[in-house]
Amino acid sequence: MFPEFCNGLRGAFQPFTGTPTVRSPPLMVLLVALLALLSSARCATVTYDFNITWVASNPDGAHERPTIGINGQWPLPTIAANVGDRIIVNVLNQLGNQSTSLHFHGLFMKNASHMDGPDQVTQCGIPPGYNFQYNFTVDQPGTYWYHSHTQSQYPDGLRGPLIIYDEDSPFKGKYEEELILPLSDWYHDEMSALLPTYMVMGNMMLQEPLPQSNLINETQNLKIEVQPGKTYLVRVINMGAFMGQYFWMEGHNMTVVELDGVYTKPTDTDTIYLATGQRCSFLLRAKDDRTANYPMVASLDPNSRMGHGHFEMAVTGWLVYDSSLPYPEPEQLSRYDSLDDMALAPYDEQPLLTHPDRTITLTMNMDMDLDGITHWLLNDISYAPPEVPTLYTALTSGADAANETIYATSTNPFVLEKDSIVELIVNNEHMGRHPFHLHGHHFQAVFQSKHGDGLFIEQGLTEDDLPRTPIRRDTLVVNPGGSIVVRFRANNPGIWIFHCHMEWHAHAGLIATMVEDPLTLQERTPMSSIPSDHLRACSPAQIPLTSNNDTNWDVSHGEKTENTISPAEKEPPAGPITKPSYFKIAAFIFYFCSIALACGAIFWFMLRKRRPKTEDVAYKPVTTTEPGEEIEM
C-alpha cells in the first residue's frame, strides 16, 4: 500500500497550474499535509553522486589492471533504499575514452522506461564529460544489482549490489544480520582488448575468452566472521560476465527465501546455482560452537561455455568462528547437485497465467555474415542497435508506434498489446547454457527442459500439466539443447529488451526487443517529459531524437539505408543484418579457399611423413602407467 500512497502524494504535490479557488476546505488541506508528514517516514529520497572514473585494482592478487570505479574507489558502493523510496543517481562520466550508462537490473521502472539504462534502447550513452540523472521510485523489495549497459562494459568493473529493504517482509524477525555476497568471473584484460578477439574472422564457433579467476565479494580468500547461534540473511548475486556459479557453505544448511526479488516458500538446500544476472537469498543459521572454521565455495560452471574442453575454477572463502583455528580446504566434489529452482513456489502463491494471448517463439542459433564474422541469432536476426533509441521512436511515431514494422528490423521488435498475457518460448540449438533476462518484468517460469531434451513442442502438454503457482523471476536458464517457456502480463508500458545475460552473447546479437503498449507509453511518458540531460547525451554522436520510420540503420556496421517502401511492406531479412558487397563475397571465398588449401597441404605432409618403411613396421611394447597417473595425449 505505501509505495502507491507515496507515489500518489508525490503526484498531488506537483506544481499547480490551474485557477485557484477559495472553496478548498482548510480541513482537507491540513489532512493532506498531515498525511504527507506521516508518509515521509516511509517514503524518502535517496541520492547517490557517482563520478565514474578509471582506477587501478588487483582483486585476485595476480594482475593489476584498469577498472571502472566510482568516486575513485572499487569495489563499487551498494545502492540501498526502502520500498516506496525515490532513488536519484547523479552520474558524471569521467572515463575520458568511453561512453557509459547504468541499468538497474530487475527493477520494473514503472512509468519510467527512460530510466532503464540500455543505450540505444531507452537512452543514448552518456558521453565522456557529461552529466546524467537517473530518477525513479522503487516498489519491489529484494536483491538486485546495477551495472553498465553500454558496449559490454560492465565486466571492466562497473557493477554493484542494489538492495531494496522491506518493512513488511514475511521473513522479518527471522534473522539478526545480513550479508551481501556478489560472485563474479574476472578477466585480466579490458573488454576493449578482448572483444576484437571474439568477434573476429576465424572464430567461427564464437568461442568466448575465458576468465582468469573467480571472485567472492570482488576478492579472493574472503573471511567472514560469524557468531555462534546467530541467523543471517545471505544475499548472493552473480554479477559475472559469462559463467554460472555453483555456491555452497560446507557444513551448513541454506534455507532459500528469495529468487530475483521474489519471496519464495522456505526451501532447504546445501548448494545453489546462479547464472549471470540471477540472485538468491537464504537464511543461514550459524553453528552453536566455535570448534572449526568452514569453507564457502563458488565454482564456475563448465557447462556455461562451448568448445573449450574441460574448464573449472573455484574460489574459496571461509565462515570464521575462531580466527586462531585453521582454514580448511574444501572437499573435492565429483559432481554438482544444486537446488532445482523450478520446484520452488512463490510465497504469495500467485496462480499460473493461463491461455496466453500471444506466443512468441525464439530459436537460438549462429550464422556468419559476409565479412566472415559469426553472430548469435534469434529467429535468424542478430541484434544491432538502431540509429534512434527505440524508446524515442515509440514516443515520436504517433499511432504508428503500435506497428512492429516501423522499428529497425535489426532490433528484433515485438509489439505487445495492453494487458495481454505473453508467452515466450526459447529454443536452444546449441550445447551451452544461456541465461535469458527480461527487463521491466518478473515472468512466470512455466517450463524448463532438461539438458538435450530438444526444442519445445507441446506434445501432450495442457494447462493442467503446468505448475499451479510457478516461480517468478527475471532471469532463467535455457539448458543445452533444450528450451524454456515463460509468461508475463503486459501491464508495464515501455521498451524492454529480452536477452542472454552472458555478455559475450548479448554483444554478438542475442537480443530481442519488447515494445509494450506503446500508445499508453506515449500518454504516460510523452517525449516532452524526457529530461534535458538525457537528450543532451545524444548530441556528441549526432543521434537523432525522432522516429526511425524513415531509416533502418545498423550502428555496428556504420551503414544506413533510406526506406523506399511503406512500413507495412517491409520484410524482415533472414540471417544477420548486413548489406551485400561483391568485395566482401570475394574476400569470404578467398578466406575459405585459403583454409582448405592449408588444411590439404598439412594433411598431405603428415601422410608423406608417416608412411612407414618396411623396416619400421614392427611390434613395440605398450606403455603402461601407475594407478592414478595420467597419460599425456
Secondary structure as GFF3:
##gff-version 3
##sequence-region A 1 633
A	DSSP	alpha_helix	2	12	.	.	.	ID=ss1
A	DSSP	alpha_helix	26	39	.	.	.	ID=ss2
A	DSSP	beta_strand	45	57	.	.	.	ID=ss3
A	DSSP	beta_strand	65	70	.	.	.	ID=ss4
A	DSSP	beta_strand	79	82	.	.	.	ID=ss5
A	DSSP	beta_strand	86	93	.	.	.	ID=ss6
A	DSSP	beta_strand	103	105	.	.	.	ID=ss7
A	DSSP	three_ten_helix	113	115	.	.	.	ID=ss8
A	DSSP	beta_strand	131	137	.	.	.	ID=ss9
A	DSSP	beta_strand	142	147	.	.	.	ID=ss10
A	DSSP	three_ten_helix	154	156	.	.	.	ID=ss11
A	DSSP	beta_strand	159	165	.	.	.	ID=ss12
A	DSSP	beta_strand	177	186	.	.	.	ID=ss13
A	DSSP	alpha_helix	191	198	.	.	.	ID=ss14
A	DSSP	beta_strand	213	216	.	.	.	ID=ss15
A	DSSP	beta_strand	223	225	.	.	.	ID=ss16
A	DSSP	beta_strand	231	238	.	.	.	ID=ss17
A	DSSP	beta_strand	245	249	.	.	.	ID=ss18
A	DSSP	beta_strand	254	259	.	.	.	ID=ss19
A	DSSP	beta_strand	262	269	.	.	.	ID=ss20
A	DSSP	beta_strand	272	274	.	.	.	ID=ss21
A	DSSP	beta_strand	279	285	.	.	.	ID=ss22
A	DSSP	beta_strand	294	300	.	.	.	ID=ss23
A	DSSP	three_ten_helix	302	304	.	.	.	ID=ss24
A	DSSP	beta_strand	314	320	.	.	.	ID=ss25
A	DSSP	three_ten_helix	341	343	.	.	.	ID=ss26
A	DSSP	beta_strand	358	368	.	.	.	ID=ss27
A	DSSP	beta_strand	374	378	.	.	.	ID=ss28
A	DSSP	alpha_helix	390	395	.	.	.	ID=ss29
A	DSSP	three_ten_helix	398	402	.	.	.	ID=ss30
A	DSSP	three_ten_helix	404	406	.	.	.	ID=ss31
A	DSSP	three_ten_helix	409	411	.	.	.	ID=ss32
A	DSSP	beta_strand	413	416	.	.	.	ID=ss33
A	DSSP	beta_strand	421	428	.	.	.	ID=ss34
A	DSSP	beta_strand	434	438	.	.	.	ID=ss35
A	DSSP	beta_strand	443	448	.	.	.	ID=ss36
A	DSSP	three_ten_helix	463	465	.	.	.	ID=ss37
A	DSSP	beta_strand	472	473	.	.	.	ID=ss38
A	DSSP	beta_strand	475	478	.	.	.	ID=ss39
A	DSSP	beta_strand	483	489	.	.	.	ID=ss40
A	DSSP	beta_strand	494	500	.	.	.	ID=ss41
A	DSSP	alpha_helix	503	507	.	.	.	ID=ss42
A	DSSP	beta_strand	511	516	.	.	.	ID=ss43
A	DSSP	alpha_helix	518	524	.	.	.	ID=ss44
A	DSSP	three_ten_helix	527	529	.	.	.	ID=ss45
A	DSSP	alpha_helix	532	536	.	.	.	ID=ss46
A	DSSP	beta_strand	551	554	.	.	.	ID=ss47
A	DSSP	beta_strand	559	562	.	.	.	ID=ss48
A	DSSP	three_ten_helix	567	569	.	.	.	ID=ss49
A	DSSP	alpha_helix	582	610	.	.	.	ID=ss50
A	DSSP	three_ten_helix	614	616	.	.	.	ID=ss51
###
